[in-house]
Amino acid sequence: MRTFALTLAVLALVCGCNLDWIPGMEGPGSHSDGGDDQTGDETGSAALKTFQSENDLKQYFASVAQGDFRAGVRGDEGAPVFNDGTSESQDNALGGEGAAPEDGDAAPTPSDDSGDPGFSDTTTQEEGVQEADIMKNDSTYLYVLTAGWLRIVQAAPGEQMHEVGAYELGGWGQDLYKLPVDADVATTIVAITQTDNWYSGYGNGGVAVDVDEAVDVEAAQAVPEIGLCWFSSPETVVTVLDVSSHGVPVVVSKTTLDGSLGSSRMIDNRLYLTLFAYPDYYGGFRFDAVEEVDATTLIPDYKVELADGTTSTGDLLSWDTIYRPTDPDGLGLASIVSLDVTNPAALSAVGVMAYPGNLYASPQAIYLTDTGYNNFTGDWRETTDIYKFAVSEAGVSLTAAGSVPGRVLNQYSMSEYGGYLRIATTTGPSWEAEEERASVNSVYVLGEQGGVLNVVGSVENLAPGEEIKSARFLGTRGFLVTFEQVDPLFTFDLSNPTNPVKVGEWHGPGYSAFIMPMGENHLLTIGQSMDTEGEWIRANGVQLSVFDVTNFAAPQLLHQRIIGSYSTWSEALYNPKAFTYYASRDLMALPITDWGWEWDEEPVDDGDAENPVEVVDEANAGTGGGAGARASQAEPSLEGFDGVYVYRVTEEAGFEYLGRLTTRTEETRDWSYYSSFTRGVFLGDNVYIINETGVVGAPTTAIDTAPWRVSFPMEELYPEEVIPEEPPLPTEGEEIVPKPEEPLETGSDDGEPVEDL
């Protein structure tokens, strides 16, 4: 299930709600249940239909909501059946008969890494598509979103590093973009923040209700046994700031949108967002009478405020810009918003009544996935519906829909090339100890025709019993990593969309969680080393690898570096934006955290900072490994480290450890504090570590000296915590005079001090 659905499940247990009627938690017999079919061959319908009227929208919403409630209170099998009284030919359908005509998609322009921009940038998937991160940088400045504040730090030259400006955005930080994207110094920052969710509920679970009769809302609310859970609909705020004068950022516009942020992309000056909204009518029993449903509360709102005081408000969607699946998929409403940051008042959006999970964007289209599966019934059939939206200056428009068997790991499991979508999926169990049916992995190629995304080619049944850990599609080539006990790296020839072919594979210990292209014929990966000896399989350090894929049929491991042991972890293992690869200067930085836990065996002594020992990259650990890997300087012992490791990495020499940086001070030395993000970036010949406590920098030639530091106010992170100021140190020759104790003022018989009002 998606993260949000899991959150609802936990809240349901707290609130006493029945899991079966929470949207997204499908009960037995729902459209994504699959019954006894466990093959994954039958994917069902992914067709999307528009509503025919406002009343049509109300009927659909009421029907689905009441059906969810009935299934919850009585345990009914079967999803609600909605019939709007129209024939299929009357619907504006996508993914079925009567679909819109196909739009051709151009192949994305390949990336050109020949030039050196003078600074590293956020890790992105596709050329021409900017992705957000919690911080951005140009050749001189760092822009950091922390504790609801935008903080601007002049980082170059390093000797003059200082904070030059700040602006309180409010809410909590999500994403930052910079414009122009390739400029030496940015002039515009786009900040995305969000208000907090809040939850409430009462009751202790289901109650026997005759659902064939109309439910008395007031009476139902008065019964304590009925479990009720609901949550607010948060707001997402897009703030555009002019930072031409970096010391005084100026707000150009502020756009407030109903819903929580799913993901975002930016192409040129146009921002695309996916928002998830859950209407106020949460709780199925409230929909016993269709006439009580207010359609205006089902549709999210927007508000745009410009610097000149001009304000515009309205509905983000209308009944005729919302699509619903042919098979109902709950009450979640996903909005795909197109917003020109230079003219935000002209925003537009379309909506889907579904629970999209992953977002992938090419310069021509946005794809959303919606995986339906049921882990309560044990049938483990999964189906992923895919919705394609064309992007243009006019906004977004839904053009096609389709389905594939299995679940999708993340955005890197998808890629569009030459008008075709390539997607990698895993079907089957993922965490049971003994499986009756092994998981399998597949790669599908989908082509658009008549509004339908059809599977035109596939490679199926890969690595039975394993699941996908990472995927990357680069032009006509594809790469897939699966894992159970070893790390198979598969290579694919995708030059013929109708006949994709698995070409080669490599096997070795551990796995790769993220794949980064390194020139034309090499891959740079980060993952985990795994200890497979003994009864349990456990992680045994962060693993860096360089693969040579010149011979596509026989990929070779050239270099491998293992950092730390089983208590060592990296944010980059699940968030590629935490992985910084500055290709033009062969530099990389990644966050490393070691919790300092001990195992019941002797630790490996890998040297210390003053007397490093040489280690040989273990390139021959698996079959197909290359020979003659070169030695390089070893990392110091971790011993509870939290910060960034810096390497120089080349195809010839592998990984050369350059040093490490940490922002921890005596004030944050306690491990009860942990930063929510850590980034390492390069500005020219300098490297910087950034997190919510501040910035630390150093030359790449003397990283361990860490001479430059900027601290952010800790009270912003903990506003209710009083952080005492340290007393000033005495100047030379000045005596420390202790402060005399002041007698307590008493004014009561029990000797308690009188409160000073």
Secondary structure as the mmCIF struct_conf table of DSSP 4:
data_model
#
loop_
_struct_conf.conf_type_id
_struct_conf.id
_struct_conf.beg_label_comp_id
_struct_conf.beg_label_asym_id
_struct_conf.beg_label_seq_id
_struct_conf.end_label_comp_id
_struct_conf.end_label_asym_id
_struct_conf.end_label_seq_id
HELX_RH_AL_P HELX_RH_AL_P1 THR A 3 CYS A 15
TURN_TY1_P TURN_TY1_P1 GLY A 16 GLY A 16
HELX_RH_3T_P HELX_RH_3T_P1 LEU A 19 TRP A 21
BEND BEND1 ILE A 22 ILE A 22
TURN_TY1_P TURN_TY1_P2 PRO A 23 GLY A 24
TURN_TY1_P TURN_TY1_P3 PRO A 28 GLY A 29
BEND BEND2 SER A 30 SER A 30
TURN_TY1_P TURN_TY1_P4 HIS A 31 ASP A 33
TURN_TY1_P TURN_TY1_P5 GLY A 35 ASP A 36
BEND BEND3 THR A 39 GLY A 40
STRN STRN1 LEU A 48 THR A 50
BEND BEND4 GLN A 52 SER A 53
HELX_RH_AL_P HELX_RH_AL_P2 GLU A 54 ARG A 74
BEND BEND5 GLY A 78 GLY A 78
HELX_LH_PP_P HELX_LH_PP_P1 ALA A 79 VAL A 81
BEND BEND6 GLY A 85 GLY A 85
HELX_RH_3T_P HELX_RH_3T_P2 GLU A 88 GLN A 90
BEND BEND7 ASP A 91 ASP A 91
STRN STRN2 ALA A 93 LEU A 94
BEND BEND8 GLY A 95 GLY A 96
TURN_TY1_P TURN_TY1_P6 GLU A 97 GLY A 98
HELX_LH_PP_P HELX_LH_PP_P2 ALA A 99 GLU A 102
HELX_LH_PP_P HELX_LH_PP_P3 ALA A 106 SER A 111
BEND BEND9 GLY A 115 GLY A 115
BEND BEND10 GLY A 118 GLY A 118
STRN STRN3 PHE A 119 PHE A 119
BEND BEND11 GLN A 125 GLU A 126
TURN_TY1_P TURN_TY1_P7 GLU A 127 GLY A 128
STRN STRN4 GLN A 130 GLN A 130
STRN STRN5 ASP A 133 ASP A 133
BEND BEND12 ILE A 134 ILE A 134
STRN STRN6 MET A 135 ASN A 137
BEND BEND13 SER A 139 THR A 140
STRN STRN7 TYR A 141 THR A 146
TURN_TY1_P TURN_TY1_P8 ALA A 147 GLY A 148
STRN STRN8 TRP A 149 GLN A 154
BEND BEND14 ALA A 156 PRO A 157
HELX_RH_3T_P HELX_RH_3T_P3 GLY A 158 GLN A 160
STRN STRN9 HIS A 162 GLU A 168
BEND BEND15 GLY A 171 GLY A 171
STRN STRN10 TRP A 172 LEU A 179
BEND BEND16 PRO A 180 PRO A 180
TURN_TY1_P TURN_TY1_P9 VAL A 181 ASP A 182
BEND BEND17 ASP A 184 VAL A 185
BEND BEND18 THR A 187 THR A 187
STRN STRN11 THR A 188 GLN A 194
HELX_LH_PP_P HELX_LH_PP_P4 THR A 195 ASN A 197
STRN STRN12 TYR A 199 TYR A 202
BEND BEND19 GLY A 205 GLY A 205
TURN_TY1_P TURN_TY1_P10 VAL A 211 ASP A 212
BEND BEND20 GLU A 213 GLU A 213
HELX_LH_PP_P HELX_LH_PP_P5 ALA A 214 VAL A 215
HELX_RH_AL_P HELX_RH_AL_P3 VAL A 217 ALA A 222
TURN_TY1_P TURN_TY1_P11 PRO A 224 GLU A 225
BEND BEND21 ILE A 226 ILE A 226
STRN STRN13 LEU A 228 PHE A 231
STRN STRN14 GLU A 235 ASP A 242
BEND BEND22 SER A 244 SER A 245
TURN_TY1_P TURN_TY1_P12 HIS A 246 GLY A 247
BEND BEND23 VAL A 248 VAL A 248
STRN STRN15 VAL A 250 ASP A 258
BEND BEND24 GLY A 259 GLY A 259
STRN STRN16 SER A 260 ILE A 267
TURN_TY1_P TURN_TY1_P13 ASP A 268 ASN A 269
STRN STRN17 ARG A 270 ALA A 277
BEND BEND25 ASP A 280 ASP A 280
BEND BEND26 GLY A 283 GLY A 283
HELX_RH_3T_P HELX_RH_3T_P4 GLY A 284 PHE A 287
BEND BEND27 ASP A 288 ALA A 289
HELX_RH_3T_P HELX_RH_3T_P5 VAL A 290 GLU A 292
HELX_RH_AL_P HELX_RH_AL_P4 ALA A 295 LEU A 298
BEND BEND28 ILE A 299 ILE A 299
STRN STRN18 ASP A 301 LEU A 306
TURN_TY1_P TURN_TY1_P14 ALA A 307 ASP A 308
BEND BEND29 GLY A 309 GLY A 309
STRN STRN19 THR A 311 ASP A 315
BEND BEND30 LEU A 316 LEU A 316
HELX_RH_3T_P HELX_RH_3T_P6 TRP A 319 THR A 321
STRN STRN20 ILE A 322 PRO A 325
BEND BEND31 THR A 326 ASP A 327
BEND BEND32 LEU A 331 LEU A 331
STRN STRN21 LEU A 333 ASP A 340
TURN_TY1_P TURN_TY1_P15 VAL A 341 THR A 342
BEND BEND33 ASN A 343 ASN A 343
HELX_RH_3T_P HELX_RH_3T_P7 PRO A 344 ALA A 346
STRN STRN22 SER A 348 VAL A 352
BEND BEND34 MET A 353 ALA A 354
STRN STRN23 LEU A 359 ALA A 361
BEND BEND35 PRO A 363 GLN A 364
STRN STRN24 ALA A 365 TYR A 373
BEND BEND36 ASN A 375 GLY A 378
STRN STRN25 GLU A 382 SER A 392
TURN_TY1_P TURN_TY1_P16 GLU A 393 ALA A 394
STRN STRN26 GLY A 395 PRO A 405
BEND BEND37 GLY A 406 GLY A 406
STRN STRN27 ARG A 407 ARG A 407
BEND BEND38 ASN A 410 ASN A 410
HELX_RH_3T_P HELX_RH_3T_P8 GLN A 411 SER A 413
STRN STRN28 MET A 414 TYR A 417
TURN_TY1_P TURN_TY1_P17 GLY A 418 GLY A 419
STRN STRN29 TYR A 420 THR A 427
BEND BEND39 GLY A 428 GLY A 428
BEND BEND40 SER A 430 TRP A 431
BEND BEND41 ALA A 433 GLU A 434
BEND BEND42 GLU A 436 ARG A 437
STRN STRN30 VAL A 440 GLN A 449
TURN_TY1_P TURN_TY1_P18 GLY A 450 GLY A 451
STRN STRN31 VAL A 452 LEU A 462
BEND BEND43 ALA A 463 ALA A 463
TURN_TY1_P TURN_TY1_P19 PRO A 464 GLY A 465
STRN STRN32 GLU A 467 LEU A 474
TURN_TY1_P TURN_TY1_P20 GLY A 475 THR A 476
STRN STRN33 ARG A 477 PHE A 483
BEND BEND44 GLU A 484 GLN A 485
STRN STRN34 VAL A 486 VAL A 486
STRN STRN35 LEU A 489 ASP A 493
BEND BEND45 SER A 495 ASN A 496
TURN_TY1_P TURN_TY1_P21 PRO A 497 THR A 498
BEND BEND46 ASN A 499 ASN A 499
STRN STRN36 VAL A 501 TRP A 506
STRN STRN37 HIS A 507 HIS A 507
STRN STRN38 PRO A 509 PRO A 509
BEND BEND47 GLY A 510 GLY A 510
STRN STRN39 TYR A 511 PRO A 517
BEND BEND48 GLY A 519 ASN A 521
STRN STRN40 HIS A 522 ASP A 531
BEND BEND49 GLU A 533 TRP A 536
STRN STRN41 ARG A 538 ASP A 548
BEND BEND50 THR A 550 ASN A 551
TURN_TY1_P TURN_TY1_P22 PHE A 552 ALA A 553
BEND BEND51 ALA A 554 ALA A 554
STRN STRN42 GLN A 556 ILE A 563
BEND BEND52 GLY A 564 GLY A 564
TURN_TY1_P TURN_TY1_P23 TYR A 566 SER A 567
STRN STRN43 THR A 568 TRP A 569
HELX_RH_3T_P HELX_RH_3T_P9 GLU A 571 LEU A 573
TURN_TY1_P TURN_TY1_P24 TYR A 574 TYR A 574
HELX_RH_3T_P HELX_RH_3T_P10 PRO A 576 ALA A 578
STRN STRN44 THR A 580 TYR A 582
HELX_RH_3T_P HELX_RH_3T_P11 ALA A 583 ARG A 585
TURN_TY1_P TURN_TY1_P25 ASP A 586 ASP A 586
STRN STRN45 LEU A 587 ASP A 594
BEND BEND53 ASP A 600 GLU A 601
HELX_LH_PP_P HELX_LH_PP_P6 GLU A 602 VAL A 604
BEND BEND54 ALA A 609 ASN A 611
STRN STRN46 GLU A 614 VAL A 616
TURN_TY1_P TURN_TY1_P26 ALA A 619 ASN A 620
BEND BEND55 ALA A 621 GLY A 622
STRN STRN47 THR A 623 THR A 623
TURN_TY1_P TURN_TY1_P27 GLY A 624 GLY A 624
STRN STRN48 GLY A 625 GLY A 625
BEND BEND56 ALA A 627 ALA A 627
HELX_LH_PP_P HELX_LH_PP_P7 ALA A 629 ARG A 630
STRN STRN49 ALA A 631 GLN A 633
HELX_LH_PP_P HELX_LH_PP_P8 ALA A 634 SER A 637
BEND BEND57 GLU A 639 GLY A 640
STRN STRN50 ASP A 642 THR A 650
TURN_TY1_P TURN_TY1_P28 GLU A 651 ALA A 653
STRN STRN51 GLY A 654 LEU A 661
HELX_RH_3T_P HELX_RH_3T_P12 GLU A 666 THR A 668
BEND BEND58 ASP A 670 ASP A 670
TURN_TY1_P TURN_TY1_P29 TRP A 671 SER A 672
BEND BEND59 SER A 676 SER A 676
STRN STRN52 THR A 678 LEU A 683
TURN_TY1_P TURN_TY1_P30 GLY A 684 ASP A 685
STRN STRN53 ASN A 686 ASN A 691
TURN_TY1_P TURN_TY1_P31 GLU A 692 THR A 693
STRN STRN54 GLY A 694 PRO A 699
TURN_TY1_P TURN_TY1_P32 THR A 700 THR A 701
BEND BEND60 ALA A 702 ALA A 702
HELX_RH_3T_P HELX_RH_3T_P13 ILE A 703 THR A 705
STRN STRN55 TRP A 708 SER A 711
HELX_RH_AL_P HELX_RH_AL_P5 MET A 714 LEU A 717
BEND BEND61 TYR A 718 TYR A 718
TURN_TY1_P TURN_TY1_P33 PRO A 719 GLU A 720
BEND BEND62 GLU A 721 GLU A 721
HELX_LH_PP_P HELX_LH_PP_P9 PRO A 724 THR A 731
TURN_TY1_P TURN_TY1_P34 GLU A 732 GLY A 733
HELX_LH_PP_P HELX_LH_PP_P10 VAL A 737 GLU A 745
STRN STRN56 THR A 746 THR A 746
BEND BEND63 SER A 748 SER A 748
TURN_TY1_P TURN_TY1_P35 ASP A 749 ASP A 750
HELX_LH_PP_P HELX_LH_PP_P11 GLU A 752 GLU A 752
STRN STRN57 PRO A 753 PRO A 753
HELX_LH_PP_P HELX_LH_PP_P12 VAL A 754 GLU A 755
#
